[in-house]
């Protein structure tokens, strides 16, 4: 919260001592389970393929 009031007071950035601020980076250590991630996508695509196949067979029988 140190810089927050200075932003709205239009303080000059060149006057700030930037060497006292340390650069922090975010590292996500959680693991991704690809089966749980892609299973809904695969099932939805198979459902759409099934509907398309059924519709194609219906159209083929009419002709």
N, C-alpha and C positions, 0 to 999 in steps of 0.2 A: 504494500500500500504506500510505499515511499514515493513512487513516481506518479501515482494517481492524481493527487492535487496539482502537481506541476503541469500535467497535461492540460488541465482545464484553465490554468492560470497563464497558459501560453509561454511557459518558461523556455529559455533558449537551451537547446540540446547541446550546444557546443560548450556551455559552461558546466555541464554535468561531468563528474568523474566516473567514466564508464569502466575503469579498471577495477572498481570495487564490486562490480556485478559479475557473478560467475554464470557461465552458460550451462544450462541444464537441458538434457534431452530426455525424451520419454522412450522407455523400452518396454514393450509388451511381452511379458513372460508366459502368458496363457497359451496353451496348446489348442490348435484347431483340429477338430475331428472332421475329416473330410467326408466320411460316410454320412454323418448327421447334417453336414452342410449341403451336400449334393443330392441326397436321397429325395427330398421333396421336389427338387427340380427335375430329376429323372422320372419320378412317378407322374408328375404333371405332364411332362412331355409324352410319356407312354399313354396317358389318358387321351391326350389330344391326337396322337397317332391312331389310337383305337377308334376314336370318333370319326376321324378322316377315312380310315379303312372301311368302317361300317357304311359311311355315306357313299363312298366310291362303289362298294358292292351293291348298294341299293340302286344307284344310278345305272350300273351295268345291267341289272336285271330288267329294268324298264325297257331298254333298247332292244 
